[in-house]
Amino acid sequence: MTPAELHDDAIVIDGLIIAKWNRELLEDMRRGGLTAANCTVSVWEGFQATVDNIVATNALMTECSDLVRPVHTTADITRAKEEGKTGIIYGFQNAHAFEDQIGYVEIFKRLGVGIVQMCYNTQNLVGTGCYERDGGLSGFGREIVAEMNRVGIMCDLSHVGARTSEEVILESRKPVCYSHCLPAGLKEHPRNKSDDELRFIAEHGGFVGVTMFTPFLRAGVDATVDDYVEAIEYIMNIVGEDAIGVGTDFTQGQDQAFFEWLTHDKGYARRLTNFGTIINPEGIRTIGEFPNLTEALLKRGLSEHQVRKIMGENWMRVLKDVWGA
């Protein structure tokens, strides 16, 4: 089987995309052969603004029903593959949209939200992000984790502080994830995870999606798809071939104002970081170039079986475990 044939045949899941949602992007998802993706609909927004985002994205999906379908279960991902469409999983990068209402967790589950990051870089009612002193998981946060477990929403820890992350991992009865992270062993950065953190989440049944966001890659803006594969292999050697997947963090189509919003606390307050130049690795600059990742993994010497796991089969298994279907 050629790399192109393998990519076409495989389940391909991207654990994090925060791109500019429009038909052009969804068409590129189809060019890239994506079976499903965790698509961000909330970062700094509260309950109402997040609902508004979901309403707008629902309308886009209706208009583009020839390209995409909503995902509530892993069976929906299988159907997307069969139909030649991309399944859209709604995800949050911050639990802020739950506000102080535990009941909102189930409301968002019913609206199609399948993955929620507990914090985005800074403190919220649940815990602490990776850019400030970490006070750990709050009492309210423990209740949110329990409710997410109950209704079937996966806890994501990518932008979460080390102490809060450890406490969520221990608190959760269901597998949790770093949906999009890179190893500190290749580059020190507040967003990257140490070998010990990666090992800890895997030892407790968790999952790691590997990002290709160049500010966090060792080669920075000079990175290629092969540098991305190096990071995937590095993490796989720590967590094992069953606990790893893809979480690109594609920001395709977003402008500088968007990155200013992301990098300020609450979207407007103090600056948290400055990414500098944003450019994806050569060879996978756009979602449409996703097949190049499959080819690069094979060229690295990974087996077809391992590549299928990394590209989507592992995500399918862990999502079914969390979602219950």
N, C-alpha and C positions, 0 to 999 in steps of 0.2 A: 504494500500500500504506500503510495507516495505521500509526502507531507500534506499536500493539498487535499488528497482523498481522505486522509486521516482527519484533517480539520473539518471537512464537510460531514464526515460520519460521526464525529464526536459530539457529546454534550459540551457546550462551551458557555461557561458562566463567569461573568465579571462581578466580583463582590463589591465594587463601588465605582459608580460613575456620577459625577456632579457637573454635567455638561449643560449647555444651553439647549433646552428642550424645544425642538421644532421638527418639522418633517424631514428636513435635510439631515439632521442628526440620526433620526430613526432609519432613514435610508442607508446611512453609513453603517449602522448596526447590522443591517442585513448584509451589506457588502462584506463586513467582517465576520459574518457567520455566527454572530452571538445568538445562543439559544435563550439566554436570560441574563438580566443584570439587576443589581441592587441600585436603584436610582433615587438620589437624594431629593426629598421634597421639604426638608426642614433643617435649618441650622440654628439661626438666632431667633426664628419666629416663635411666637406664642401659639396658643390653641387656635384662635380664629384665623390668623394669617396662614397657618399650616393647612387648615381646612380649605382656605381659599386656593392655596397652591395645589392641593389635591383635586379640587373642582376643575381648575384650569388644565391640569395634566390629564384628568379623565376626559375632558373635551378633546384634547389633542389625540388621545388614544382612540377615541370614537372616530375622529376624522381620518385617522391613519390605521384603521382596523385591518387594512390589507398588509400592514407591516408588523404590527404588534398585537399582543393580547395581555390582559391583566393576569397576574399570578397571585393566587391565594394558597395553593398547595403545590407540592412537587409534581403531582399529576398534571397540573397546568403547564409546568415546564416541559414535561414529556409531550403534551399536546402541541406546545409551541414548536418543538422540534419536528413533529409530524406534519404540521401545517406550513412549515417554512417561514415561521414568524419569530420575533424576539419577545420573550415573556418579560413583563415589567413588574419587578418587585419594588414596592414603595419602601423607602428607608429614611430614617432620621439620622443626622449627625450630632444630635443633641437631644436630651430628654426634656429640654425646656418647654416643649409644646405640651407636655403633660401638666405643666404648671404645678399646682399643689393638689391635684385631683387624681387619686388612684383610679377612679372610674373612667378617666379619659384613656387609659391604656387599652381597655377593651373596645372603646369607641373607635380608636385608630386601627386596631386589629381588624375590625369589621370593614373599615375603609380600604383595607389592603396592605397595611403596614406590616412588614415581616421581620425587619431588622432595625434596632434603635441603638445608637451609640449613647452611652450613659452621660457623657460630658463632651463639650467641644472646647478643648484647650484651657478653659477656666472653670471656676467654681459655679455650680448650680445647686439646686435643692437636693440632688442625688449624691453628688460627690465632687471630685476635683479633677480638672484637666491637667495636661502635661506641662503647662506653661506657668504654673504657680505652686506655692507650697501646698502639699497634698495632705488634707485633713482626713482622708479616707471616706469610706461609704457611710452616709448618714443613716440614722434610724429610718427616716422616710425613704431613703434609697433602698434599704432592705425590703421595705414593703413594695416598692416599685419592681424590684427584681423578682419577688415572689409572684406578683401579678403578671409580669411578663412571662414567667415560667408557666403560669396557669393558662393564659390565653394563647400562648405559642408565639411570642415575639423573641427573636434572638438578641441577646445582650452583646453589644459591640464595644470594644475597649481601645480602639486605635488611637484616639486623641486624649485618652484618659491617663491620669497620673499613675505611677507605679503602685502606690499604696491602695488607692481606690480600686485599681485593676485587680490586685491580689485578693482584696476582700470581696469583690464581685465574683471572681472565679470560685472562691470558697463558699460563697453564699448561694450561688445558683445551683439548682437541681438539674438544669439542662446545660448542654454544651454552650460555651460562650466563644467569642471570636475577637481577634484583631482582624477586621475585614480588609484593612489596607495599611500595611506597615512595612518597614525595612529594618535590617539588622544593624544595631550599633557596632557590631563586630567588624563591619565594613566601613562605617562612617558614624562618628559620634554626632548626635543631634537629639534635641529634646523629644522629637517625634519618633525616633528609632528605638527599637526594643533590644535590650541586652540579651545575651545568650541565656542567662538565668531566667529572665522573664519569658522568653520563647519556650524554654524547656518546661517551665512551671505550668503554662497554659496547656501544653500538650499532655503533660503528665496527669492533668485533671480533666482530660477528655475534650479539651478545647481545640480551636481551629485557627489557622493563620492564613490570611489572604495577603499576598505580596504586592506592594505598589511599585510603580515605576516613576513616581514623581521625582524629577531630576534634582531638585534642591536637596533631597535626602539620599540620593545615590552617590556612591564613591566618586564616580567620574563627573558628577554634576551635569552641566549643560552640554558637555561633550559625550555624554553617555549614548550608547547604542543599545539595540535590543539584546545584544550579547551581554552587556553589563547588567541588564535586567535579569537575564537568565542566570548570571553569576549569583545574584542576590537570592533568586528562587532556590538554586542548588544549595547555597549556604544555609538557608533556613531549613530546607528539607533534611539536611544532614543532622539538624538538631531535633526537629519535631517528628521526623519520619514521613514517609511518602503518603500516608493516609490522612495526615492532619494539615495538608497544605493545598492552597489554591491561588487563584488570581484575584487581585483587587486593584485594578490599575490606578484609580483616582483620576480618570480622564476628566479634564475641564474644558473639553473641546467647545469652541465658540464663545467662551466667556471673555469679557473685556477687563480692562484694568480696574474699573470701578468695582467689579465683582470681587477681585482679589483684595482691594482695599477694605471692602465690607467683611470679607472672611478674616482678615488679619488684625482687625480691631475688636476688642472685647465687646460683646453684645452687638457687634456690627458697626459701632460708632465711637466707642470710648477709647481707652488707651491702646496704643499699638502693641501687639504681642510679638510680631516678627515681621520680617521683610523677605519675601521669597527671592527677590531679584528677578532675573530673566526666567520666564516660564516657557520651556520648550520640551516636548516629549522626546524620548530617546529616538535616535535615527533608526529607521526600520519599523517603528510603531508610533509614528507621529499622530496618526488618526486611528479611529476605531476600525475603519475599513481595512487597515493593515494587520488586523489581528491574526490572520493566517501565518504571518511571518514569525509570530511567537511560537506557534506549534513547530514550525520548521527549525527555529533556533534551538528549541529544547531537544529535538531529535539530533541535531548536529552536535550538541553538547555531549551526546552519548546516552541520554535517557532512553529507556525502552518505550515502545508504543504503549504498553500497559501503564507505565508511570506517567506518560504524557496525557493519556486519557483521564487519569485521576486528577492531575494538576489542573487541567483545562476545565474540568467541570464535575466529574463523577464524585469527587470528595465533597464539593459543595452540596450536591444533591443529597448525599447520605446524611450530612450533618443537619441540613435544613429539614429533612424529613423527621429526624430525631427531635428537633426543637418544635416544629410545627405540628407534628403528630399525623401528618398526611402528605 
